[in-house]
């Protein structure tokens, strides 16, 4: 008997997974992640890069059935694009980390907010679609880590977005499988969008996924067919990347949701534990940045390559927000100077200030083993890399001008799955990101709606409030 194609198995899980199987703890986590994403969405509203997208949308033409923040109604696909860009641009959203790749599961929320307006969708329906999309993206990151081949993780995001959208549209299993095939052959982004020097597109790549996946699913709804053997067929994943997806989706659960994490600091996720260790050392020892001779940060290979001037390029040249939030050098320096890393630390005048530019030159980033190639060998011999992603081992050493050396080691951070954010933590972050943009009354309304989301008969209650921003 011929083996069933992965697309059909993914489709079956996406369409048949039950809300009751998510579990109470994971439902609460999903709601916290949603509120966290909405904080970023609101904070992004006035950012210059978002204004560029708004002007482009207005040129393309407003009008449609979707309510969105900031401008008039949009068609479903452009609404998905805008929602996703708003959530993604600050780069302060959630993460999932695999051994060889990572992703931002909350990238899936934007298209769900748009497509949920196509028909009556309850709070439980929305949370179930969100859980399905989160689980599928995280699973694919583990099974086929395309980032190591130079392909961006937004390729895998395309599959999870498509699955979540298909669930809300109530597509058939066959049409969902075809939609997944179209997605896989249409969205093939390169990871160079995150390499140095990093530009604005890093914060918008997932929004184009959202636009495309909504289009694809509505086409599939009309019966459009696509290459369903995208993983197994000629020139498919196995042929091109040597990555074989042979996962038992019929036995899939929501076990990866608890491994999703939130950010404490507004910087790339692999910097979080290092920054918390540095922050604690700064506060305990009352470190004066002007008296620092040099700062040595030891981390694991993934962090070194992405934000420590490894394979992704030089991270000590920092002139813009997009480069700064992917530079461990800048993040460490600005934390020592300002005592925090929030969006304010990425304003142009802050980045260009001489104090932070001089201090970041004193930062050195290395791993626990001096050789980084071959990757398999380095990964075995480096204790920091061996522990990742179950732990985020890091060591901070500050050498002062008076000869004193201050050291701290750490294995996680507040926001990691071993020390997750509570509701109070999430609400505090949400309020700070949305202060002076929406009223305190609207803040409380949004918090109340999200905390009670599973009891909402229609998600339109949330949509209408977001559209009022």
N, C-alpha and C positions, 0 to 999 in steps of 0.2 A: 504494500500500500504506500502511495506517495505521501511524503511528509507534508503536513500542513504548513503553509507559508506564514512567516512571522507577522506580516501585516494583518492577517486575519485574526491571529491570536491577540495581537495588541488591540485590535478593534473590539474583540469580544470582551477583553478586560475593561476597556474604556467604557463600553456601553452597559455592561452587566454588573460592574462592581457596585456594592450596596453601601448606602450611607451608614447603615448600622454597623458595618464592618470597619469603619474608620476608627471608632473608639472615642470615648469621651475626652481623654487626654489629648489626642491628636486633633480633635475638633477644636478644642480650646487653643491649641497651638496654631492651627490654621487661622483662627480669628485674630490672634495676636499678630501673625505675619501679615494679615490683610490690613490691620490698623497701622502697622509699621510701614507698609507700602503706601497707604493713603497719606501718611505724614510726608513721605518723599514727594508724592504727587502734588500735594498742596504747596510744599516748599519750592518746587520747580516752576510754579506758575509764572513768576516774574523774571525768570532767568533769560538773558539775551539769546542763548542758543535755542530755547523753546520758542522765543518770539520769531526766530527764523522759520521754524516749522509752521507756526500759526500763519505767517504771511504766505507761505507756500500753499497751505490748505485753502486760504482765502482766494488765492490766484486760481487754484484748481476748481474752486466753486463750493460754497457752503450749501447747505440744504440736504435733507435726508431724514431718516426716522430715528436717529440716535441722538440722545441728549448727551452733551459733553460739557466740561468746564470751559470757561474763557470765551468761547465763540458760539455762534448759532449751531443748530443741529448739523450733523454730518452723516454721510452714508456709513453703513456698518464697518466697512474696511478702514476708512479714514478715521472713524471714531476709535477703532482698535489701535490704530497707529498712534493717535494722540494720547490716549490713556496710557499706553505702554511707554511712550517717550517720557511722559511726566513722572511715572513711577521709576523709570530707569536712570534718568539723567543725573540726579544727585550722586548716584553710586553709593547709596547708603542703605540698600535693601538687603534681603536675606541671601544666603548661600548654601550650597551643598558641596562637600568636598570628597572626591574620590582619590584613589592613590595617584592616578595619572591625569586627572582632569577635574574641572569644577563647573558650576553653573549657578545661575540666579533663578530659583524656582518661581519667585514672584513676578518674573517676566511674563508668566502665563496669565496673570490677573487681568491685564489690559484687554485682550480680546474677549475674555469672559464677560467683562463689564459691558462691552459693546453688544455681543451676541445675546446676552441675557435680555436685551430689549426687543428681541425678535418675537418673543412670545411670553406668556406668563411663566415666570421662573420663581420658585420659592427660595428662601434662604438656604434650606437644606439642599435643594437642587444645585445651587451655586457652590456650596461648600463641597458637595460630592464631585462636581466637575473640577474644582480646584484641587481636591485631593488626588483625583485621577491624573491630572496634568503634572502635579508635583511628583507623584510616584513614578510615572513613566519617564520623565526627564532624568530624575535621579538614577533610576535603574539603567537607563541607556548610558549615562556617564560612567557607570561602573562596568558595563558590558562591552561598550565600544567607545573608548576614550579617544575621540578623534583629534583632540587638541595636540596629542603627541605627534600627529601626522601633519600638523600645520593648519588644520581645519578648525574653525571657531566652534565653540560649544553652542552657538545659536543654530547650527545645523540640527542638533538633537532637540533644541527648543522647538523647532518647527514641528517635529513629530508630536511632542507633548501638547503644544498649542492646538494642533489639528485634532488630536484625540479629545481634548476638553471641549473644543468647539462642536465637534461631531456629537458629543453627548448632549450638549444643550440644544442642538438642532434636531435631536432624535433621529439621526441618520441610521440607516440599516448597517448591519455588519459589513456587507459587501461594499456599500458606497463609502463607508469609513476606510476600508482597506484600500480602495482606489484613491481616496483623498490622501492617505499616507504615502502612497506611491508617487503621486504628483508632487507632494511636498518634498520628498527625498530627492527628486530629480530637478527641482526648481530652486532650492535654497542650498547653496554650497559656499558659505562665506569663509574667508581666510582669517586666521588668527592674527595676521599682521595688523588688524584694526586695533589690537591691544598692545602691540609692540611699540618700542620707543622709535621715534618720537610719537607720542599718542595725541590724536586729534579729537575733535568733537564727535566724530562718527562713532567712537567707542560707546558713547552714551545713547546712540540712536539705532544701532544695528538691529537690536531686538524689535524695535518698533516697525521696521520694514518686514520682519518675519510676521508680525501680527497682521499687518495689512495683507500680505500675501496669503497667509493661512486662512483668513476669513474669506478671501476671494475663492481660494481652492475649495473650501468646504461648501460654499454656496454653489459652486460649479458641480461638485460631486452630488449635491442634493438634487440637481437637475439631471443626473445620470452620466456626467462626464467620467470617462474611464481613464485609468493611469496604470503605470507599471507596478503591479502588485508584488512582483518578485524582486523588489528593490534590494533586498538583503541577499537573496540566494541566487538570483538570475545572472545571466551574462552581463559583465560590466557593472555588477552590483557591488555592495560593500565588500563582500568576500574577495571578489576579483580585484577590485581597485585598491583597497586598503589592507587586504589580508586580515580583516577583522570579521570573524564569523559570529553573527548573532543567532544563537540557538537557545533561547531562553524559554522556560516553561511558564508562559503567561497565564495559563489556566490555574496555576497554583500561586499566582501573585497575591500579595497582601499589601498593606500600607505600612510595612515595617520600616521604610526609610524616612518617613515623615519626621520622626523624633530626631533624626540626624541632621535636619536642616537647622541652620544657625542664624542669629541676628547679629548685626554689627553694633559694637559699642562706640567705635571711632569711625569717622567718615573717611575711610581709606580702604584700599583693597584688603580683602578678608584675611589673607595670609600674614598681614602685618599686625593683626589684632592682639595676639598674645605678647608679641615683642613690645608693642606700645603700652600695654597694661603693665608689664614688668618695668618698663622705663618710667611710667607714670608713678608707680608705687615707690620706686627708688627716688624719683624727683621729690615726692612729698615727704618721704621718711627722712631723707638726708638734706632736705632744703637746698637742693642743688642750684647754684648760681650759674646760668649758662655762660656768662662771661669768663668764668674760671675753669671752663672745660678745656683740656688739652686735646683729647680725642675721645671718640665714642666707638666701641666695637660691638657689633651685633652679630650673634651666631644664630643661624636659623636652618631650616631644612631646604632641600634642593628646589622644591616648587616655589617657595617664597624667594629664594635667591634668584632663580631664573626670571620670574615675572616682575619683581619689584626691587631686586637687589643688584641690577646691572649684569645679569647672567645672559641667557639665550635671547631674552626679549630686548636687549640693548641697554644703552647707557641711561641710567635713571638719575644721574647727578646733574644733568642739565634740565632745569625746571623753570619754565616761564609761563605756563598756563595751567588751568585747573585740571585738565584731563591728564597731563603728565604728572602733576603734583600728587593726585590721588592714587597714582600707581608708582610712587617713588617712596621707598622706605627711608631714604636719606632725608627727603623733605618732611615726611610725616614725623620722624624722630626729632628733627630740629625744631619744627614748629610746635610740637608738643612741649618740649623743654622750655620754649620761650613763652608760649601762651597758656600752657596748662590744659589744653584740650585740642581735639581735632574735629571740628564741626564745619559746616559749609562756610562759615565766616573766614576760616583759614584758607579758603580758595578764592577769595576776592583778589583781583589783579594787583591791587596796591600791596596786599599782604605778601603775595608770592614774590613780588619784585623787591621787597624791602631788603636792605643790605644785611640786617641782622640774621635773617634766616638763610640768606644766600651764602653768607660766610660760615655759619655753623654747619650747614649740610655738607660742606667740604671736609669737615672734620670727622664725618661718619664713615665707618668701614663696615661692609656687610660680607660675611663669609659663612661657610657651612662647617659642619663638624668633622669633615674629611677634606683634605686639600685638593683632591682630584674630583672632577665633575664628569669625566668621561672614562670608559663607557658608562652609560647611565645605570645599567643593571648592577654593575660592580659598585659604583659610588653609592647606589641606593642600599646596598647590603652593608657596606663598611661605615657609613655615616649614621651614628646613633640618632641624630635628629631626624633624618629622613626615614629611617626604619620605623620610628614611632608614628609618623604621619600616615593617614589622617585621623587615627584614633586619638592622637595627642598632637599638640602644636608646640613641641619643645623649642625653647629659646633661651639664650643667655645674653645678658646686657652687661657690659663693662665700661664704666665711665672713668677715664683717667683725668684727674684734676691737675691743675698747674702746680699745686703744692706737693705733688707726689702721691697723694692719696688715690686709691683705686676703689671704686664702688661697684659691687657685683650683685646681680640677682638672676636667678633661673626660674623658669615657669613652664608649665605644660598645657595650659588652657587659658581662657579668659572669660569674663562675665558676658554671656551671650552665646558661648559655645554650648554644645549639647550636654556637656557634663555640668555646666552651670548656666542653664537657660534663663532668659529674661522672664520675669513674672509679669502679670498684668500691670502692676504699678510701674515697673521699669519701662514697659512698652508705652504706656500712657504718658509718662514723663517725656520720653523721646518724641512722641507724637505731638504733644503740646508745644515743645520747644521748636520743632520744625514748622509748625503751623501758626505760631504766635505772630501777630501783626499782619497776617495774611487773611485769616478768617476770624470771626468774632469768637469770644469765649463761649457764647451760647451755641454756635455752630459746632465748636469743638466737642462740647458735651453731647450734642445730638448725635454726632458721628460716633463717638465712643459708645454711646448707649445702643445705637443701631447695630454696630459690629459685635458688641458683647452679646446681643440677643439675636444674632443673625439667623440661627437655626429655627427660631420661632416666627420669623417673618413669613407671611403668606405670599408676599411678592417682593422681589429684590428692588422693584421700582422705588421703594421708600429710600433706599441708599442712593440710587441713580439720581433721583430728583434733587437730593441734597447736594451731591457732587456737581450737578449742572448749575447750581446756584452760585458756585464759586466764580 
